[in-house]
Amino acid sequence: MDIYAFPPVAAILDAAYAVLMQITVLLEPLAGAAAAAASVLLLTLLVRAALVPAGVSQAKAEQTRSRLAPKLRDLQKRYGRDRERLQRETMRLYADENTSPFAGCLPLVAQAPVIGVVYALFAFPTIAGHANALLSETLLGVPLGASLLGSIAAGTATAPTFAVFGALIVVIVIAAEVTRRAFRPPVTDGADASPLAGAGFARAVGALQFTTAIVALFVPLATAIYLATTVVWTLVQRVILRRRYPLAAP
């Protein structure tokens, strides 16, 4: 079942599409032929700005988890063989700290539908039963509905195609590398270390930062612009929030 074809969802998607196209019209005097691409950028920034409270909630939850980590490890050592007692003591700790193991998860889940609608605007050739006119627009002669690998396979890739996609992928890779270096998980290899705190896990998490660059090879140009804008915004936001809500020293 296509959830985007469900009437209420289709209506929301169509309304968002109308807003997007109106932004494109408003940007035409300033951006000219690049107005459609500029509207993708602007709408992405507006959505990310609206989701800042969710990012703040996640940063606070991450700070709380880092502060409680030593106490949780102590409980694990003391009651590790008594699973029922460990669970009771863990929940008591969270209650005393006025938090829960799922703190920060609700904002993440809440923003998923918004991101899903925005992504559909930039990726789907059909919106609520009609053609997505955005994807027929171009940036430097490259259609917003064309993907890099699709253009190469069809033999329609041009120098601007490689230049535009190349620039976006470079931006994504740089943001991913900075994110990997700045937010790498602490490594605590040892006999008592958790499998989720070892060097192998840290390397795996670091590698995941680059999956967005791989995705950008397959998606339409409009979506690639959205992805590049999102990863840069997310990096800047995380840096700011980490300074505002620093983690406890390990």
Phi and psi in degrees as a GROMACS rama.xvg file:
@    title "Ramachandran Plot"
@    xaxis  label "Phi"
@    yaxis  label "Psi"
@TYPE xy
-86.0605  107.727  ASP-2
-64.4344  -26.9633  ILE-3
-72.9724  -14.6507  TYR-4
-88.4058  -10.1842  ALA-5
-63.0793  125.111  PHE-6
-46.3063  -49.2656  PRO-7
-61.6726  -40.8168  PRO-8
-68.2538  -41.9963  VAL-9
-61.6363  -37.4233  ALA-10
-66.1436  -42.4552  ALA-11
-63.7919  -43.265  ILE-12
-63.4594  -41.1751  LEU-13
-66.1824  -38.3703  ASP-14
-65.2292  -41.8059  ALA-15
-64.9935  -36.3945  ALA-16
-64.171  -41.4905  TYR-17
-61.9118  -40.2057  ALA-18
-63.8717  -43.7373  VAL-19
-60.1364  -45.8911  LEU-20
-68.1591  -32.8466  MET-21
-66.6962  -38.7643  GLN-22
-61.6688  -40.282  ILE-23
-59.8087  -44.5286  THR-24
-61.6544  -43.0706  VAL-25
-65.9724  -29.5741  LEU-26
-86.1891  -12.3992  LEU-27
-57.1973  -41.7107  GLU-28
-62.2461  -27.4295  PRO-29
-94.2012  -42.5199  LEU-30
-100.125  -14.0636  ALA-31
62.1401  -129.035  GLY-32
-67.1095  -16.7621  ALA-33
-93.3864  12.5942  ALA-34
-60.462  -40.1186  ALA-35
-64.0921  -44.7287  ALA-36
-63.8578  -39.1207  ALA-37
-64.7745  -34.2949  ALA-38
-67.9437  -35.1279  SER-39
-61.2904  -46.7676  VAL-40
-61.609  -47.7574  LEU-41
-65.4954  -45.2786  LEU-42
-63.5254  -38.2853  LEU-43
-61.8952  -43.4286  THR-44
-64.0488  -40.482  LEU-45
-64.4592  -42.2239  LEU-46
-66.7263  -44.4436  VAL-47
-63.2378  -37.0307  ARG-48
-64.3259  -39.6249  ALA-49
-66.7856  -24.6027  ALA-50
-93.7129  5.67683  LEU-51
-55.9623  -42.9173  VAL-52
-55.571  -35.6529  PRO-53
-65.4013  -38.4098  ALA-54
-65.5449  -38.0818  GLY-55
-63.5331  -43.4043  VAL-56
-61.1755  -41.7953  SER-57
-66.4718  -39.3674  GLN-58
-64.1679  -41.1861  ALA-59
-63.2651  -41.6858  LYS-60
-65.2926  -38.9034  ALA-61
-65.4951  -39.6004  GLU-62
-62.9748  -42.7701  GLN-63
-63.7678  -42.7713  THR-64
-61.4619  -40.9562  ARG-65
-66.7334  -34.4149  SER-66
-70.9455  -34.6773  ARG-67
-86.4182  -12.8859  LEU-68
-53.8386  -46.2044  ALA-69
-62.2787  -38.4721  PRO-70
-67.2512  -37.8677  LYS-71
-67.4422  -37.8981  LEU-72
-65.1231  -37.4414  ARG-73
-64.7649  -41.5334  ASP-74
-63.8583  -38.0632  LEU-75
-62.6192  -40.6624  GLN-76
-68.7922  -37.8133  LYS-77
-77.9433  -38.583  ARG-78
-122.988  19.9226  TYR-79
-58.0342  -28.6169  GLY-80
-88.4414  -10.3535  ARG-81
-116.118  89.1304  ASP-82
-61.4189  -38.3832  ARG-83
-66.3279  -44.9232  GLU-84
-65.162  -39.8875  ARG-85
-60.0181  -43.7308  LEU-86
-63.8234  -42.2563  GLN-87
-63.5384  -45.2328  ARG-88
-67.9265  -34.9239  GLU-89
-65.8346  -46.4644  THR-90
-66.6067  -33.1068  MET-91
-65.6086  -39.6259  ARG-92
-61.4677  -46.8191  LEU-93
-62.2573  -38.879  TYR-94
-65.4324  -41.8757  ALA-95
-63.6894  -31.4157  ASP-96
-89.9963  2.63576  GLU-97
57.2169  44.8321  ASN-98
-145.468  -170.767  THR-99
-150.092  162.212  SER-100
-62.3228  -17.9746  PRO-101
-102.373  11.7706  PHE-102
-59.2391  133.002  ALA-103
91.4466  -14.664  GLY-104
-76.5817  -39.0392  CYS-105
-60.1822  -47.2777  LEU-106
-59.2448  -35.2963  PRO-107
-64.513  -42.9469  LEU-108
-69.0404  -37.8956  VAL-109
-65.0581  -33.3874  ALA-110
-83.3106  -11.8962  GLN-111
-58.5937  -45.1408  ALA-112
-61.7862  -37.2363  PRO-113
-63.6701  -46.9706  VAL-114
-63.9128  -36.5198  ILE-115
-62.6245  -41.7701  GLY-116
-66.4771  -45.1427  VAL-117
-63.307  -43.3964  VAL-118
-59.8639  -41.4048  TYR-119
-61.5991  -36.2719  ALA-120
-60.3182  -33.424  LEU-121
-97.1723  -5.55051  PHE-122
-122.316  -28.796  ALA-123
-89.5904  129.838  PHE-124
-71.0979  -18.7429  PRO-125
-126.293  132.552  THR-126
-122.444  118.165  ILE-127
50.0018  40.1887  ALA-128
88.6694  -2.35709  GLY-129
-126.414  160.674  HIS-130
-63.2847  143.464  ALA-131
-84.8918  97.9939  ASN-132
-65.5098  -22.4821  ALA-133
-57.6474  -40.9105  LEU-134
-73.3243  -9.9553  LEU-135
-88.9816  -9.22506  SER-136
-77.1129  170.59  GLU-137
-131.812  161.433  THR-138
-129.826  112.595  LEU-139
56.2105  35.2725  LEU-140
86.2875  -2.20051  GLY-141
-98.5527  121.807  VAL-142
-60.8429  138.464  PRO-143
-68.3083  -16.6387  LEU-144
-92.536  0.235229  GLY-145
-94.2749  140.955  ALA-146
-101.881  160.046  SER-147
-66.0605  -53.401  LEU-148
-67.216  -33.86  LEU-149
-65.2375  -39.4502  GLY-150
-67.2453  -39.5327  SER-151
-64.8496  -43.9208  ILE-152
-64.4211  -35.0767  ALA-153
-84.6226  -6.76613  ALA-154
74.7404  19.8509  GLY-155
-104.837  1.5587  THR-156
-67.8557  134.636  ALA-157
-119.847  176.101  THR-158
-58.1317  -44.1196  ALA-159
-61.5718  -32.6754  PRO-160
-59.639  -49.2816  THR-161
-66.99  -36.8125  PHE-162
-66.7994  -47.1699  ALA-163
-67.0061  -51.4559  VAL-164
-64.4971  -38.4942  PHE-165
-60.3041  -43.1493  GLY-166
-62.9927  -42.783  ALA-167
-66.2744  -41.436  LEU-168
-66.6163  -38.2102  ILE-169
-61.3324  -42.5892  VAL-170
-60.2463  -44.7103  VAL-171
-63.9724  -43.4058  ILE-172
-66.0071  -42.225  VAL-173
-62.4649  -45.3149  ILE-174
-62.1209  -38.6589  ALA-175
-66.1409  -41.1504  ALA-176
-67.644  -42.2505  GLU-177
-63.124  -41.9592  VAL-178
-62.105  -43.4292  THR-179
-60.4025  -43.6352  ARG-180
-73.0275  -38.0655  ARG-181
-80.1412  -27.842  ALA-182
-125.727  28.8953  PHE-183
-64.9911  138.327  ARG-184
-68.4932  147.04  PRO-185
-63.4792  139.826  PRO-186
-101.113  125.457  VAL-187
-131.864  57.9403  THR-188
-63.5243  142.439  ASP-189
161.658  178.947  GLY-190
-64.4542  -34.5245  ALA-191
-98.4104  6.10121  ASP-192
-73.956  146.508  ALA-193
-75.1551  147.914  SER-194
-59.4277  -22.8721  PRO-195
-88.0072  6.79511  LEU-196
-124.345  8.02682  ALA-197
-85.1984  171.66  GLY-198
-64.273  -37.5885  ALA-199
-62.5725  -42.8534  GLY-200
-64.2461  -40.6568  PHE-201
-61.5324  -41.4144  ALA-202
-65.1132  -39.9935  ARG-203
-63.9108  -43.0816  ALA-204
-62.9308  -40.5027  VAL-205
-62.8177  -40.2875  GLY-206
-65.7482  -32.553  ALA-207
-63.2934  -23.6891  LEU-208
-62.0909  -23.0579  GLN-209
-96.0911  0.430911  PHE-210
-65.4617  -29.6283  THR-211
-62.2985  -36.9605  THR-212
-63.9177  -36.8527  ALA-213
-68.1845  -42.9746  ILE-214
-59.1378  -37.7329  VAL-215
-62.1338  -19.4218  ALA-216
-72.2109  -24.9046  LEU-217
-103.706  -21.8309  PHE-218
-91.9883  162.976  VAL-219
-59.8896  157.669  PRO-220
-57.2705  -39.419  LEU-221
-58.2228  -41.2492  ALA-222
-69.4269  -36.7387  THR-223
-63.3511  -38.49  ALA-224
-62.9996  -43.4656  ILE-225
-59.8669  -45.0392  TYR-226
-64.738  -44.0187  LEU-227
-62.9882  -43.6096  ALA-228
-63.8541  -40.489  THR-229
-65.8942  -44.6315  THR-230
-67.9088  -35.2638  VAL-231
-68.8273  -45.7198  VAL-232
-59.155  -45.8919  TRP-233
-61.2641  -41.1708  THR-234
-61.8749  -50.4141  LEU-235
-61.3853  -43.1553  VAL-236
-63.1281  -42.3697  GLN-237
-65.4217  -38.8649  ARG-238
-62.4163  -46.0224  VAL-239
-63.9914  -46.2078  ILE-240
-70.1782  -31.7353  LEU-241
-65.972  -36.3568  ARG-242
-70.0008  -34.8555  ARG-243
-75.5789  -34.6186  ARG-244
-127.873  73.1929  TYR-245
-67.3192  151.707  PRO-246
-79.6203  153.568  LEU-247
-65.8469  144.746  ALA-248
-63.2601  134.381  ALA-249
